[in-house]
Every structure is written in structure tokens, then in C-alpha cells.
């Protein structure tokens, strides 16, 4: 028996229809843009101590925060003079990772350097 002779044409799914208003006019759907608040940002702050060499702080700022030598030196001096200095502003996860990188590098080098992340209001 030839299956071609008994084949039925494929069934087409019904086409979706837009709702219609009275009088035959089409309903226009209004596009509403959702306002999404930007994620909260966190600043990574390095804290001064009397033992970590200034040169080590500069290297950390260059390596983990992408600062050039001059910017790293300026931040290091702010940390030294004010007791703390902002290294950068990031999303929460990135800031947390940066803090961990600083703490691990300081620990490995035997320095008590501390860093924290703080939410920006």
C-alpha cells in the first residue's frame, strides 16, 4: 500500500488574533519600559597600619586595582595620612573579590594590611 496516497496535509495551528475594539479598530498595546534600579555599588577601602611597607601598598594598588604608578602613590599617601583610602568602586561581588585578593596578597607577604568593602549611599 502506498502511504503517499493516504497522507493527510499537515494541520496548521490557528493564527493568534489580536483583540478588537467595538467598531472594528485594533487594540494598541502600550509598551511600558520598566525602570530597574542600578545595583548598589561598594567602595573598596584600604586601612593604614604601621607595618606594611608603602611600596607593597603601591604594588597591590597597581596589580589588583589597575592603577598606574602615580595614582597608586597618591592613594597610598592618602591611606598613610588619613588612615584609609578608597581604591575603587565596584559591584558587591567584585568589591568582595578585590578585598579577598588584597588580604591574601598581604597574608602571603607577611603584612597586616587590611581592606574592607563599604556600600555607597
C-alpha positions as CSV (number, residue, x, y, z in Angstrom):
1,X,0.0,0.0,0.0
2,X,1.3,3.4,-0.9
3,X,1.4,5.7,2.2
4,X,1.7,8.8,-0.1
5,X,-1.9,8.3,-1.3
6,X,-3.3,8.3,2.2
7,X,-1.2,11.1,3.6
8,X,-3.2,13.9,5.0
9,X,-2.0,17.5,4.7
10,X,-0.4,18.8,7.9
11,X,-2.7,20.6,10.3
12,X,-1.9,24.3,10.6
13,X,-2.2,25.7,14.1
14,X,-4.7,28.6,14.4
15,X,-3.2,32.0,14.0
16,X,-3.4,34.2,17.1
17,X,-5.8,37.0,16.8
18,X,-5.4,40.4,18.4
19,X,-8.3,41.6,20.5
20,X,-10.6,44.0,18.6
21,X,-12.4,47.0,20.0
22,X,-16.0,47.8,19.2
23,X,-16.2,49.2,15.7
24,X,-13.5,47.0,14.3
25,X,-10.5,49.1,15.4
26,X,-7.4,47.3,16.6
27,X,-6.3,47.5,20.2
28,X,-2.9,49.1,20.5
29,X,-0.8,47.7,23.3
30,X,1.2,50.3,25.2
31,X,4.8,49.5,25.7
32,X,5.9,50.3,29.2
33,X,9.6,50.5,30.0
34,X,10.4,49.0,33.4
35,X,12.7,51.1,35.5
36,X,15.3,48.9,37.1
37,X,17.3,50.4,39.8
38,X,21.1,50.1,39.3
39,X,22.8,47.6,41.6
40,X,24.2,49.1,44.8
41,X,27.9,49.9,44.5
42,X,30.6,49.3,47.1
43,X,33.9,51.0,47.6
44,X,37.0,49.1,48.5
45,X,38.9,50.8,51.3
46,X,42.4,50.0,52.4
47,X,43.3,50.8,56.0
48,X,46.6,52.1,57.3
49,X,48.8,50.2,59.6
50,X,52.3,51.0,60.9
51,X,54.0,47.8,59.5
52,X,53.0,47.3,55.8
53,X,55.7,48.9,53.5
54,X,54.4,51.8,51.3
55,X,55.9,50.1,48.3
56,X,53.9,46.9,48.9
57,X,50.7,49.0,49.0
58,X,51.6,50.7,45.7
59,X,52.2,47.3,44.1
60,X,48.8,46.0,45.4
61,X,47.0,49.0,44.0
62,X,48.7,48.5,40.6
63,X,48.1,44.8,40.5
64,X,44.6,44.4,41.8
65,X,43.0,47.8,41.1
66,X,44.7,48.7,37.7
67,X,46.2,51.9,39.0
68,X,49.2,53.5,37.3
69,X,52.2,54.2,39.5
70,X,51.3,57.9,40.1
71,X,47.6,57.1,41.0
72,X,48.7,54.2,43.2
73,X,51.2,56.5,45.0
74,X,48.5,59.2,45.6
75,X,46.1,56.6,47.1
76,X,48.9,55.1,49.2
77,X,49.7,58.6,50.6
78,X,46.0,59.2,51.4
79,X,45.9,55.8,53.2
80,X,49.1,56.8,55.1
81,X,48.0,60.3,56.1
82,X,44.2,59.8,56.6
83,X,44.3,56.2,57.9
84,X,42.2,55.0,55.0
85,X,41.8,55.4,51.3
86,X,39.4,54.4,48.5
87,X,40.9,52.0,46.0
88,X,37.9,51.7,43.7
89,X,34.1,51.4,43.4
90,X,32.6,48.1,42.2
91,X,29.5,45.9,42.4
92,X,29.2,43.9,45.6
93,X,30.7,40.7,44.2
94,X,33.6,42.4,42.5
95,X,34.4,44.5,45.6
96,X,34.3,41.4,47.8
97,X,36.7,39.6,45.4
98,X,39.1,42.6,45.5
99,X,39.1,42.6,49.3
100,X,40.0,38.9,49.3
101,X,42.8,39.4,46.8
102,X,44.3,42.2,48.9
103,X,44.0,40.1,52.1
104,X,45.6,37.0,50.5
105,X,48.5,39.0,49.0
106,X,49.2,40.7,52.3
107,X,49.0,37.5,54.2
108,X,51.3,35.7,51.7
109,X,53.8,38.6,52.0
110,X,53.5,38.6,55.8
111,X,52.0,42.1,56.1
112,X,49.0,43.0,58.3
113,X,47.4,45.2,55.5
114,X,43.6,45.3,55.8
115,X,40.9,46.2,53.2
116,X,37.2,46.3,53.5
117,X,34.2,47.0,51.2
118,X,31.6,49.5,52.2
119,X,28.3,50.3,50.5
120,X,28.0,53.7,48.9
121,X,24.8,55.5,49.9
